[in-house]
Amino acid sequence: MRDDRERLRHIFEAIERIEKYAGRGEQAFRTDELIQVWMLQNLQVIGEAARACSTAFRERYSVLSWSEIIGMRNVLVHEYFDIDLDIVWQVVSTDIPKLKQALEALLNELEASR
C-alpha cells in the first residue's frame, strides 16, 4: 500500500513532467495538442495523488491547497468538455511553480523528521 510520502513523490514527479514542456511557453501549449494532453494528464495525476493522501495527513499539512488541487482534478476528469485552457495555462505557469516550492519544503520537513 502506498503511503502519503509516496503520494507526495508522485505529485513532485508529475510537476517535473509538466515543467519539461511548460518551458516551451504558452504559444506551444495552445498550438500543440500533445503538450495540452501531457499537461492535463499530469495535472490529473497531481490531483489523484493528492486525493489519495489520508485526510489526517492533509489536515496536518494544510500548507498545500488540497481542496483546490483535488478540485482541479475533478474538473479535468469529470467536466472535460468544459476545460478552460486559459485556466489550465494559469495553473501550469503560476500555480505549479508555487506548488513545487511548497512541496519541496514539505518533503524536506518530512525527511528531517524521520
C-alpha positions in Angstrom: 0.0 0.0 0.0 1.2 3.5 -0.8 1.8 5.9 1.9 1.4 9.7 2.0 5.1 10.4 1.3 4.9 8.2 -1.8 1.9 10.2 -3.0 3.9 13.4 -2.5 6.7 12.0 -4.6 4.1 11.2 -7.3 3.0 14.8 -7.2 6.6 16.0 -7.4 7.3 13.7 -10.4 4.2 15.0 -12.2 5.3 18.6 -11.6 8.7 17.8 -13.1 7.0 16.3 -16.2 4.8 19.4 -16.5 7.9 21.7 -16.3 9.6 19.7 -19.0 7.2 21.2 -21.6 5.9 24.3 -19.8 9.2 25.9 -20.6 8.3 25.9 -24.3 5.8 28.7 -23.4 2.1 29.5 -23.8 2.1 29.5 -27.6 3.4 25.9 -27.7 0.8 24.9 -25.1 -2.0 26.5 -27.1 -1.0 25.1 -30.5 0.3 21.7 -29.7 -2.4 19.2 -28.7 0.1 16.7 -27.4 1.5 19.3 -25.0 -2.0 20.1 -23.8 -2.8 16.4 -23.2 0.5 16.0 -21.5 -0.3 18.9 -19.1 -3.8 17.7 -18.5 -2.7 14.1 -17.7 -0.1 15.2 -15.3 -2.4 17.7 -13.6 -4.8 14.8 -13.1 -2.0 12.7 -11.6 -1.3 15.5 -9.1 -5.0 15.7 -8.2 -5.4 12.0 -7.9 -2.3 11.6 -5.7 -3.5 14.5 -3.5 -6.9 12.9 -3.2 -5.3 9.6 -2.2 -3.4 11.2 0.7 -5.0 10.5 4.0 -7.4 13.0 5.5 -5.3 13.2 8.6 -2.2 14.0 6.5 -4.0 16.7 4.5 -5.2 18.3 7.7 -1.8 18.2 9.4 -0.1 19.7 6.3 -2.6 22.3 5.3 0.2 24.4 3.7 -0.8 22.8 0.4 -4.2 23.8 -1.1 -5.5 20.3 -1.1 -9.1 21.1 -2.0 -8.0 23.3 -5.0 -5.7 20.6 -6.2 -8.3 17.9 -5.9 -11.0 20.2 -7.4 -8.9 20.8 -10.4 -8.5 17.0 -10.9 -12.3 16.6 -10.6 -12.9 19.2 -13.3 -10.3 17.7 -15.6 -11.7 14.2 -15.2 -15.5 14.8 -15.0 -16.1 18.0 -16.9 -13.6 17.6 -19.7 -15.8 19.3 -22.2 -15.7 22.5 -20.1 -11.9 22.6 -19.6 -10.7 26.2 -20.0 -7.2 26.3 -21.4 -6.7 29.8 -20.0 -7.2 28.4 -16.5 -5.0 25.4 -17.3 -2.2 27.6 -18.5 -2.5 29.8 -15.5 -2.2 26.8 -13.2 0.8 25.5 -15.2 2.6 28.8 -15.4 1.8 30.3 -11.9 0.4 27.7 -9.5 2.6 24.7 -10.4 5.9 26.5 -9.5 4.4 27.6 -6.2 3.2 24.1 -5.5 6.6 22.7 -6.3 8.2 25.1 -3.8 5.8 24.2 -1.0 6.1 20.6 -1.8 9.9 20.6 -1.7 9.7 22.3 1.7 7.2 19.7 3.0 9.2 16.8 1.6 12.4 18.2 3.3 10.4 18.6 6.6 9.2 15.1 6.4 12.6 13.7 5.6 14.2 15.6 8.5 11.6 14.2 10.9 12.4 10.6 10.0 
